[in-house]
Amino acid sequence: MAVEIFRELSQHHPKLGQVELAVEAVPASDPAPWEDATCLARFFPAEHKAGLHARIVLYQRPIRSQCISPEQLQEVLYIVLLEQCAQALGVLPQDLDPDY
């Protein structure tokens, strides 16, 4: 489901083709001071010297804990991915989806 949403966003915004998508069960560390208490995803900028592409990491358990139905899961995934894609592109989520 996440891959489909990300693919759809990438079709409308070609620069996202340079961003990798990953899923991990839980964050590897506690949230940073500027993050919400429950970290659902993180954007990691590219590290060219280290040969790392920009990437968005979704955290499966925290996302699923926010949802009570498959429909709600799809909605939460869309919002989380939209926010992370906006961060990756350096724009506001509303710039990608005016209905945000």
Backbone atoms as SQL, in Angstrom:
CREATE TABLE atoms (id INTEGER PRIMARY KEY, chain TEXT, resi INTEGER, resn TEXT, atom TEXT, x REAL, y REAL, z REAL);
INSERT INTO atoms VALUES
  (1, 'A', 1, 'MET', 'N', 0.819, -1.183, 0.000),
  (2, 'A', 1, 'MET', 'CA', 0.000, 0.000, 0.000),
  (3, 'A', 1, 'MET', 'C', 0.875, 1.264, 0.000),
  (4, 'A', 2, 'ALA', 'N', 1.901, 1.299, 0.836),
  (5, 'A', 2, 'ALA', 'CA', 2.790, 2.463, 0.909),
  (6, 'A', 2, 'ALA', 'C', 3.526, 2.672, -0.410),
  (7, 'A', 3, 'VAL', 'N', 3.967, 1.585, -1.018),
  (8, 'A', 3, 'VAL', 'CA', 4.695, 1.690, -2.287),
  (9, 'A', 3, 'VAL', 'C', 3.780, 2.272, -3.364),
  (10, 'A', 4, 'GLU', 'N', 2.533, 1.853, -3.393),
  (11, 'A', 4, 'GLU', 'CA', 1.584, 2.372, -4.382),
  (12, 'A', 4, 'GLU', 'C', 1.369, 3.870, -4.198),
  (13, 'A', 5, 'ILE', 'N', 1.202, 4.300, -2.957),
  (14, 'A', 5, 'ILE', 'CA', 0.997, 5.723, -2.674),
  (15, 'A', 5, 'ILE', 'C', 2.235, 6.515, -3.067),
  (16, 'A', 6, 'PHE', 'N', 3.406, 6.008, -2.703),
  (17, 'A', 6, 'PHE', 'CA', 4.657, 6.696, -3.031),
  (18, 'A', 6, 'PHE', 'C', 4.854, 6.763, -4.544),
  (19, 'A', 7, 'ARG', 'N', 4.537, 5.692, -5.235),
  (20, 'A', 7, 'ARG', 'CA', 4.662, 5.661, -6.697),
  (21, 'A', 7, 'ARG', 'C', 3.750, 6.714, -7.329),
  (22, 'A', 8, 'GLU', 'N', 2.531, 6.821, -6.818),
  (23, 'A', 8, 'GLU', 'CA', 1.591, 7.812, -7.344),
  (24, 'A', 8, 'GLU', 'C', 2.110, 9.236, -7.117),
  (25, 'A', 9, 'LEU', 'N', 2.609, 9.518, -5.927),
  (26, 'A', 9, 'LEU', 'CA', 3.174, 10.842, -5.651),
  (27, 'A', 9, 'LEU', 'C', 4.380, 11.108, -6.548),
  (28, 'A', 10, 'SER', 'N', 5.198, 10.093, -6.770),
  (29, 'A', 10, 'SER', 'CA', 6.403, 10.238, -7.601),
  (30, 'A', 10, 'SER', 'C', 6.057, 10.522, -9.058),
  (31, 'A', 11, 'GLN', 'N', 4.945, 9.983, -9.532),
  (32, 'A', 11, 'GLN', 'CA', 4.534, 10.230, -10.917),
  (33, 'A', 11, 'GLN', 'C', 4.218, 11.704, -11.146),
  (34, 'A', 12, 'HIS', 'N', 3.698, 12.357, -10.118),
  (35, 'A', 12, 'HIS', 'CA', 3.347, 13.770, -10.233),
  (36, 'A', 12, 'HIS', 'C', 4.523, 14.690, -9.920),
  (37, 'A', 13, 'HIS', 'N', 5.548, 14.157, -9.278),
  (38, 'A', 13, 'HIS', 'CA', 6.703, 14.954, -8.850),
  (39, 'A', 13, 'HIS', 'C', 7.972, 14.158, -9.142),
  (40, 'A', 14, 'PRO', 'N', 8.501, 14.272, -10.357),
  (41, 'A', 14, 'PRO', 'CA', 9.629, 13.451, -10.810),
  (42, 'A', 14, 'PRO', 'C', 10.869, 13.490, -9.912),
  (43, 'A', 15, 'LYS', 'N', 11.098, 14.580, -9.186),
  (44, 'A', 15, 'LYS', 'CA', 12.273, 14.642, -8.310),
  (45, 'A', 15, 'LYS', 'C', 12.223, 13.575, -7.217),
  (46, 'A', 16, 'LEU', 'N', 11.028, 13.071, -6.922),
  (47, 'A', 16, 'LEU', 'CA', 10.905, 12.012, -5.918),
  (48, 'A', 16, 'LEU', 'C', 11.473, 10.696, -6.425),
  (49, 'A', 17, 'GLY', 'N', 11.741, 10.605, -7.715),
  (50, 'A', 17, 'GLY', 'CA', 12.363, 9.410, -8.271),
  (51, 'A', 17, 'GLY', 'C', 13.762, 9.187, -7.730),
  (52, 'A', 18, 'GLN', 'N', 14.358, 10.222, -7.153),
  (53, 'A', 18, 'GLN', 'CA', 15.691, 10.119, -6.566),
  (54, 'A', 18, 'GLN', 'C', 15.638, 9.760, -5.082),
  (55, 'A', 19, 'VAL', 'N', 14.427, 9.582, -4.555),
  (56, 'A', 19, 'VAL', 'CA', 14.236, 9.290, -3.133),
  (57, 'A', 19, 'VAL', 'C', 13.868, 7.819, -2.975),
  (58, 'A', 20, 'GLU', 'N', 14.535, 7.152, -2.051),
  (59, 'A', 20, 'GLU', 'CA', 14.224, 5.748, -1.758),
  (60, 'A', 20, 'GLU', 'C', 13.164, 5.684, -0.664),
  (61, 'A', 21, 'LEU', 'N', 12.384, 4.619, -0.671),
  (62, 'A', 21, 'LEU', 'CA', 11.376, 4.382, 0.353),
  (63, 'A', 21, 'LEU', 'C', 11.746, 3.109, 1.096),
  (64, 'A', 22, 'ALA', 'N', 11.723, 3.183, 2.420),
  (65, 'A', 22, 'ALA', 'CA', 12.029, 2.014, 3.246),
  (66, 'A', 22, 'ALA', 'C', 10.985, 1.907, 4.352),
  (67, 'A', 23, 'VAL', 'N', 10.826, 0.701, 4.870),
  (68, 'A', 23, 'VAL', 'CA', 9.915, 0.456, 5.985),
  (69, 'A', 23, 'VAL', 'C', 10.689, -0.299, 7.051),
  (70, 'A', 24, 'GLU', 'N', 10.613, 0.195, 8.274),
  (71, 'A', 24, 'GLU', 'CA', 11.206, -0.484, 9.424),
  (72, 'A', 24, 'GLU', 'C', 10.108, -0.686, 10.451),
  (73, 'A', 25, 'ALA', 'N', 10.280, -1.660, 11.318),
  (74, 'A', 25, 'ALA', 'CA', 9.258, -1.950, 12.320),
  (75, 'A', 25, 'ALA', 'C', 9.069, -0.773, 13.273),
  (76, 'A', 26, 'VAL', 'N', 10.165, -0.276, 13.817),
  (77, 'A', 26, 'VAL', 'CA', 10.130, 0.839, 14.771),
  (78, 'A', 26, 'VAL', 'C', 11.336, 1.736, 14.529),
  (79, 'A', 27, 'PRO', 'N', 11.276, 2.988, 14.995),
  (80, 'A', 27, 'PRO', 'CA', 12.455, 3.853, 14.868),
  (81, 'A', 27, 'PRO', 'C', 13.637, 3.273, 15.634),
  (82, 'A', 28, 'ALA', 'N', 14.826, 3.498, 15.106),
  (83, 'A', 28, 'ALA', 'CA', 16.038, 2.991, 15.752),
  (84, 'A', 28, 'ALA', 'C', 16.393, 3.779, 17.006),
  (85, 'A', 29, 'SER', 'N', 15.821, 4.971, 17.153),
  (86, 'A', 29, 'SER', 'CA', 16.130, 5.802, 18.317),
  (87, 'A', 29, 'SER', 'C', 14.881, 6.541, 18.757),
  (88, 'A', 30, 'ASP', 'N', 14.975, 7.166, 19.920),
  (89, 'A', 30, 'ASP', 'CA', 13.870, 7.980, 20.413),
  (90, 'A', 30, 'ASP', 'C', 13.677, 9.177, 19.488),
  (91, 'A', 31, 'PRO', 'N', 12.491, 9.777, 19.512),
  (92, 'A', 31, 'PRO', 'CA', 12.275, 10.951, 18.670),
  (93, 'A', 31, 'PRO', 'C', 13.242, 12.081, 19.023),
  (94, 'A', 32, 'ALA', 'N', 13.638, 12.814, 18.013),
  (95, 'A', 32, 'ALA', 'CA', 14.454, 14.005, 18.247),
  (96, 'A', 32, 'ALA', 'C', 13.579, 15.043, 18.949),
  (97, 'A', 33, 'PRO', 'N', 14.191, 16.023, 19.613),
  (98, 'A', 33, 'PRO', 'CA', 13.400, 17.014, 20.358),
  (99, 'A', 33, 'PRO', 'C', 12.342, 17.730, 19.518),
  (100, 'A', 34, 'TRP', 'N', 12.573, 17.885, 18.222),
  (101, 'A', 34, 'TRP', 'CA', 11.624, 18.603, 17.371),
  (102, 'A', 34, 'TRP', 'C', 10.572, 17.680, 16.761),
  (103, 'A', 35, 'GLU', 'N', 10.660, 16.376, 16.984),
  (104, 'A', 35, 'GLU', 'CA', 9.691, 15.435, 16.426),
  (105, 'A', 35, 'GLU', 'C', 8.553, 15.199, 17.407),
  (106, 'A', 36, 'ASP', 'N', 7.425, 14.759, 16.854),
  (107, 'A', 36, 'ASP', 'CA', 6.301, 14.373, 17.704),
  (108, 'A', 36, 'ASP', 'C', 6.713, 13.211, 18.592),
  (109, 'A', 37, 'ALA', 'N', 5.971, 13.009, 19.667),
  (110, 'A', 37, 'ALA', 'CA', 6.287, 11.920, 20.591),
  (111, 'A', 37, 'ALA', 'C', 6.258, 10.567, 19.888),
  (112, 'A', 38, 'THR', 'N', 5.331, 10.394, 18.956),
  (113, 'A', 38, 'THR', 'CA', 5.263, 9.162, 18.186),
  (114, 'A', 38, 'THR', 'C', 5.798, 9.441, 16.789),
  (115, 'A', 39, 'CYS', 'N', 6.940, 8.891, 16.489),
  (116, 'A', 39, 'CYS', 'CA', 7.567, 9.109, 15.184),
  (117, 'A', 39, 'CYS', 'C', 7.015, 8.076, 14.200),
  (118, 'A', 40, 'LEU', 'N', 6.295, 8.554, 13.185),
  (119, 'A', 40, 'LEU', 'CA', 5.703, 7.665, 12.191),
  (120, 'A', 40, 'LEU', 'C', 6.603, 7.466, 10.982),
  (121, 'A', 41, 'ALA', 'N', 7.466, 8.447, 10.726),
  (122, 'A', 41, 'ALA', 'CA', 8.356, 8.388, 9.563),
  (123, 'A', 41, 'ALA', 'C', 9.457, 9.423, 9.731),
  (124, 'A', 42, 'ARG', 'N', 10.510, 9.245, 8.947),
  (125, 'A', 42, 'ARG', 'CA', 11.605, 10.218, 8.918),
  (126, 'A', 42, 'ARG', 'C', 12.113, 10.347, 7.491),
  (127, 'A', 43, 'PHE', 'N', 12.533, 11.571, 7.164),
  (128, 'A', 43, 'PHE', 'CA', 13.197, 11.829, 5.890),
  (129, 'A', 43, 'PHE', 'C', 14.677, 12.010, 6.170),
  (130, 'A', 44, 'PHE', 'N', 15.496, 11.295, 5.418),
  (131, 'A', 44, 'PHE', 'CA', 16.947, 11.407, 5.530),
  (132, 'A', 44, 'PHE', 'C', 17.474, 11.971, 4.217),
  (133, 'A', 45, 'PRO', 'N', 18.078, 13.171, 4.248),
  (134, 'A', 45, 'PRO', 'CA', 18.634, 13.735, 3.012),
  (135, 'A', 45, 'PRO', 'C', 19.751, 12.853, 2.463),
  (136, 'A', 46, 'ALA', 'N', 20.030, 13.023, 1.193),
  (137, 'A', 46, 'ALA', 'CA', 21.121, 12.271, 0.556),
  (138, 'A', 46, 'ALA', 'C', 22.450, 12.636, 1.209),
  (139, 'A', 47, 'GLU', 'N', 23.310, 11.648, 1.307),
  (140, 'A', 47, 'GLU', 'CA', 24.678, 11.858, 1.784),
  (141, 'A', 47, 'GLU', 'C', 25.590, 11.403, 0.652),
  (142, 'A', 48, 'HIS', 'N', 25.869, 12.337, -0.250),
  (143, 'A', 48, 'HIS', 'CA', 26.608, 12.003, -1.471),
  (144, 'A', 48, 'HIS', 'C', 28.003, 11.458, -1.179),
  (145, 'A', 49, 'LYS', 'N', 28.676, 12.002, -0.179),
  (146, 'A', 49, 'LYS', 'CA', 30.028, 11.524, 0.144),
  (147, 'A', 49, 'LYS', 'C', 30.005, 10.070, 0.594),
  (148, 'A', 50, 'ALA', 'N', 28.924, 9.679, 1.258),
  (149, 'A', 50, 'ALA', 'CA', 28.791, 8.300, 1.727),
  (150, 'A', 50, 'ALA', 'C', 28.096, 7.414, 0.692),
  (151, 'A', 51, 'GLY', 'N', 27.669, 8.020, -0.414),
  (152, 'A', 51, 'GLY', 'CA', 26.999, 7.249, -1.457),
  (153, 'A', 51, 'GLY', 'C', 25.570, 6.861, -1.118),
  (154, 'A', 52, 'LEU', 'N', 24.925, 7.629, -0.233),
  (155, 'A', 52, 'LEU', 'CA', 23.562, 7.312, 0.180),
  (156, 'A', 52, 'LEU', 'C', 22.560, 8.232, -0.504),
  (157, 'A', 53, 'HIS', 'N', 21.514, 7.647, -1.052),
  (158, 'A', 53, 'HIS', 'CA', 20.431, 8.415, -1.659),
  (159, 'A', 53, 'HIS', 'C', 19.550, 8.996, -0.555),
  (160, 'A', 54, 'ALA', 'N', 18.795, 10.017, -0.898),
  (161, 'A', 54, 'ALA', 'CA', 17.773, 10.517, 0.020),
  (162, 'A', 54, 'ALA', 'C', 16.773, 9.387, 0.237),
  (163, 'A', 55, 'ARG', 'N', 16.202, 9.321, 1.441),
  (164, 'A', 55, 'ARG', 'CA', 15.256, 8.240, 1.697),
  (165, 'A', 55, 'ARG', 'C', 14.208, 8.649, 2.725),
  (166, 'A', 56, 'ILE', 'N', 13.067, 8.052, 2.559),
  (167, 'A', 56, 'ILE', 'CA', 11.971, 8.189, 3.507),
  (168, 'A', 56, 'ILE', 'C', 11.813, 6.831, 4.165),
  (169, 'A', 57, 'VAL', 'N', 11.807, 6.836, 5.487),
  (170, 'A', 57, 'VAL', 'CA', 11.632, 5.590, 6.235),
  (171, 'A', 57, 'VAL', 'C', 10.306, 5.670, 6.983),
  (172, 'A', 58, 'LEU', 'N', 9.437, 4.711, 6.714),
  (173, 'A', 58, 'LEU', 'CA', 8.164, 4.588, 7.422),
  (174, 'A', 58, 'LEU', 'C', 8.342, 3.595, 8.556),
  (175, 'A', 59, 'TYR', 'N', 7.698, 3.868, 9.690),
  (176, 'A', 59, 'TYR', 'CA', 7.794, 2.975, 10.843),
  (177, 'A', 59, 'TYR', 'C', 6.452, 2.258, 11.020),
  (178, 'A', 60, 'GLN', 'N', 6.483, 0.973, 10.706),
  (179, 'A', 60, 'GLN', 'CA', 5.274, 0.166, 10.593),
  (180, 'A', 60, 'GLN', 'C', 4.443, 0.116, 11.881),
  (181, 'A', 61, 'ARG', 'N', 5.049, -0.234, 12.988),
  (182, 'A', 61, 'ARG', 'CA', 4.261, -0.401, 14.223),
  (183, 'A', 61, 'ARG', 'C', 3.624, 0.907, 14.692),
  (184, 'A', 62, 'PRO', 'N', 4.367, 2.011, 14.742),
  (185, 'A', 62, 'PRO', 'CA', 3.711, 3.265, 15.147),
  (186, 'A', 62, 'PRO', 'C', 2.579, 3.679, 14.202),
  (187, 'A', 63, 'ILE', 'N', 2.757, 3.450, 12.914),
  (188, 'A', 63, 'ILE', 'CA', 1.694, 3.806, 11.965),
  (189, 'A', 63, 'ILE', 'C', 0.476, 2.923, 12.196),
  (190, 'A', 64, 'ARG', 'N', 0.691, 1.622, 12.302),
  (191, 'A', 64, 'ARG', 'CA', -0.447, 0.705, 12.509),
  (192, 'A', 64, 'ARG', 'C', -1.167, 0.978, 13.831),
  (193, 'A', 65, 'SER', 'N', -0.423, 1.428, 14.836),
  (194, 'A', 65, 'SER', 'CA', -1.051, 1.698, 16.136),
  (195, 'A', 65, 'SER', 'C', -2.007, 2.888, 16.072),
  (196, 'A', 66, 'GLN', 'N', -1.902, 3.705, 15.035),
  (197, 'A', 66, 'GLN', 'CA', -2.775, 4.866, 14.859),
  (198, 'A', 66, 'GLN', 'C', -4.067, 4.516, 14.122),
  (199, 'A', 67, 'CYS', 'N', -4.173, 3.272, 13.630),
  (200, 'A', 67, 'CYS', 'CA', -5.260, 2.912, 12.716),
  (201, 'A', 67, 'CYS', 'C', -6.110, 1.775, 13.261),
  (202, 'A', 68, 'ILE', 'N', -7.410, 1.867, 12.980),
  (203, 'A', 68, 'ILE', 'CA', -8.310, 0.794, 13.403),
  (204, 'A', 68, 'ILE', 'C', -8.935, 0.056, 12.219),
  (205, 'A', 69, 'SER', 'N', -8.659, 0.530, 11.000),
  (206, 'A', 69, 'SER', 'CA', -9.221, -0.128, 9.816),
  (207, 'A', 69, 'SER', 'C', -8.252, 0.016, 8.648),
  (208, 'A', 70, 'PRO', 'N', -8.395, -0.831, 7.630),
  (209, 'A', 70, 'PRO', 'CA', -7.552, -0.703, 6.437),
  (210, 'A', 70, 'PRO', 'C', -7.726, 0.657, 5.742),
  (211, 'A', 71, 'GLU', 'N', -8.940, 1.184, 5.777),
  (212, 'A', 71, 'GLU', 'CA', -9.190, 2.485, 5.162),
  (213, 'A', 71, 'GLU', 'C', -8.424, 3.581, 5.892),
  (214, 'A', 72, 'GLN', 'N', -8.450, 3.511, 7.211),
  (215, 'A', 72, 'GLN', 'CA', -7.727, 4.502, 8.004),
  (216, 'A', 72, 'GLN', 'C', -6.222, 4.349, 7.800),
  (217, 'A', 73, 'LEU', 'N', -5.746, 3.117, 7.671),
  (218, 'A', 73, 'LEU', 'CA', -4.326, 2.888, 7.408),
  (219, 'A', 73, 'LEU', 'C', -3.922, 3.547, 6.094),
  (220, 'A', 74, 'GLN', 'N', -4.733, 3.392, 5.067),
  (221, 'A', 74, 'GLN', 'CA', -4.426, 4.008, 3.776),
  (222, 'A', 74, 'GLN', 'C', -4.393, 5.531, 3.905),
  (223, 'A', 75, 'GLU', 'N', -5.323, 6.089, 4.655),
  (224, 'A', 75, 'GLU', 'CA', -5.375, 7.541, 4.846),
  (225, 'A', 75, 'GLU', 'C', -4.151, 8.044, 5.613),
  (226, 'A', 76, 'VAL', 'N', -3.791, 7.351, 6.682),
  (227, 'A', 76, 'VAL', 'CA', -2.624, 7.748, 7.479),
  (228, 'A', 76, 'VAL', 'C', -1.352, 7.624, 6.646),
  (229, 'A', 77, 'LEU', 'N', -1.213, 6.542, 5.907),
  (230, 'A', 77, 'LEU', 'CA', -0.037, 6.379, 5.046),
  (231, 'A', 77, 'LEU', 'C', 0.061, 7.510, 4.029),
  (232, 'A', 78, 'TYR', 'N', -1.063, 7.880, 3.441),
  (233, 'A', 78, 'TYR', 'CA', -1.047, 8.964, 2.459),
  (234, 'A', 78, 'TYR', 'C', -0.575, 10.266, 3.107),
  (235, 'A', 79, 'ILE', 'N', -1.124, 10.598, 4.261),
  (236, 'A', 79, 'ILE', 'CA', -0.755, 11.846, 4.939),
  (237, 'A', 79, 'ILE', 'C', 0.714, 11.832, 5.332),
  (238, 'A', 80, 'VAL', 'N', 1.170, 10.729, 5.915),
  (239, 'A', 80, 'VAL', 'CA', 2.571, 10.629, 6.339),
  (240, 'A', 80, 'VAL', 'C', 3.500, 10.735, 5.131),
  (241, 'A', 81, 'LEU', 'N', 3.188, 10.012, 4.068),
  (242, 'A', 81, 'LEU', 'CA', 4.029, 10.073, 2.867),
  (243, 'A', 81, 'LEU', 'C', 3.977, 11.449, 2.212),
  (244, 'A', 82, 'LEU', 'N', 2.823, 12.066, 2.184),
  (245, 'A', 82, 'LEU', 'CA', 2.707, 13.408, 1.620),
  (246, 'A', 82, 'LEU', 'C', 3.599, 14.379, 2.388),
  (247, 'A', 83, 'GLU', 'N', 3.559, 14.316, 3.717),
  (248, 'A', 83, 'GLU', 'CA', 4.389, 15.199, 4.537),
  (249, 'A', 83, 'GLU', 'C', 5.875, 14.942, 4.314),
  (250, 'A', 84, 'GLN', 'N', 6.265, 13.684, 4.235),
  (251, 'A', 84, 'GLN', 'CA', 7.675, 13.355, 4.041),
  (252, 'A', 84, 'GLN', 'C', 8.141, 13.729, 2.631),
  (253, 'A', 85, 'CYS', 'N', 7.293, 13.520, 1.635),
  (254, 'A', 85, 'CYS', 'CA', 7.646, 13.906, 0.268),
  (255, 'A', 85, 'CYS', 'C', 7.787, 15.421, 0.166),
  (256, 'A', 86, 'ALA', 'N', 6.916, 16.152, 0.829),
  (257, 'A', 86, 'ALA', 'CA', 7.018, 17.610, 0.832),
  (258, 'A', 86, 'ALA', 'C', 8.342, 18.041, 1.451),
  (259, 'A', 87, 'GLN', 'N', 8.709, 17.405, 2.551),
  (260, 'A', 87, 'GLN', 'CA', 9.990, 17.725, 3.180),
  (261, 'A', 87, 'GLN', 'C', 11.142, 17.415, 2.228),
  (262, 'A', 88, 'ALA', 'N', 11.070, 16.294, 1.545),
  (263, 'A', 88, 'ALA', 'CA', 12.130, 15.909, 0.604),
  (264, 'A', 88, 'ALA', 'C', 12.266, 16.923, -0.530),
  (265, 'A', 89, 'LEU', 'N', 11.149, 17.500, -0.946),
  (266, 'A', 89, 'LEU', 'CA', 11.159, 18.454, -2.053),
  (267, 'A', 89, 'LEU', 'C', 11.355, 19.898, -1.592),
  (268, 'A', 90, 'GLY', 'N', 11.300, 20.117, -0.283),
  (269, 'A', 90, 'GLY', 'CA', 11.456, 21.464, 0.246),
  (270, 'A', 90, 'GLY', 'C', 10.248, 22.353, 0.005),
  (271, 'A', 91, 'VAL', 'N', 9.064, 21.742, 0.026),
  (272, 'A', 91, 'VAL', 'CA', 7.819, 22.486, -0.173),
  (273, 'A', 91, 'VAL', 'C', 6.850, 22.138, 0.955),
  (274, 'A', 92, 'LEU', 'N', 5.720, 22.808, 0.973),
  (275, 'A', 92, 'LEU', 'CA', 4.678, 22.500, 1.945),
  (276, 'A', 92, 'LEU', 'C', 3.806, 21.363, 1.419),
  (277, 'A', 93, 'PRO', 'N', 3.217, 20.558, 2.304),
  (278, 'A', 93, 'PRO', 'CA', 2.319, 19.497, 1.840),
  (279, 'A', 93, 'PRO', 'C', 1.183, 20.032, 0.956),
  (280, 'A', 94, 'GLN', 'N', 0.698, 21.245, 1.260),
  (281, 'A', 94, 'GLN', 'CA', -0.372, 21.845, 0.469),
  (282, 'A', 94, 'GLN', 'C', 0.065, 22.107, -0.973),
  (283, 'A', 95, 'ASP', 'N', 1.362, 22.268, -1.189),
  (284, 'A', 95, 'ASP', 'CA', 1.860, 22.470, -2.549),
  (285, 'A', 95, 'ASP', 'C', 1.741, 21.188, -3.376),
  (286, 'A', 96, 'LEU', 'N', 1.760, 20.050, -2.708),
  (287, 'A', 96, 'LEU', 'CA', 1.637, 18.762, -3.397),
  (288, 'A', 96, 'LEU', 'C', 0.190, 18.322, -3.510),
  (289, 'A', 97, 'ASP', 'N', -0.605, 18.657, -2.499),
  (290, 'A', 97, 'ASP', 'CA', -2.022, 18.296, -2.486),
  (291, 'A', 97, 'ASP', 'C', -2.791, 19.434, -1.820),
  (292, 'A', 98, 'PRO', 'N', -3.479, 20.256, -2.606),
  (293, 'A', 98, 'PRO', 'CA', -4.210, 21.394, -2.043),
  (294, 'A', 98, 'PRO', 'C', -5.273, 20.998, -1.017),
  (295, 'A', 99, 'ASP', 'N', -5.705, 19.736, -1.023),
  (296, 'A', 99, 'ASP', 'CA', -6.715, 19.269, -0.069),
  (297, 'A', 99, 'ASP', 'C', -6.123, 18.842, 1.267),
  (298, 'A', 100, 'TYR', 'N', -4.814, 18.953, 1.421),
  (299, 'A', 100, 'TYR', 'CA', -4.138, 18.525, 2.658),
  (300, 'A', 100, 'TYR', 'C', -4.688, 19.269, 3.847);
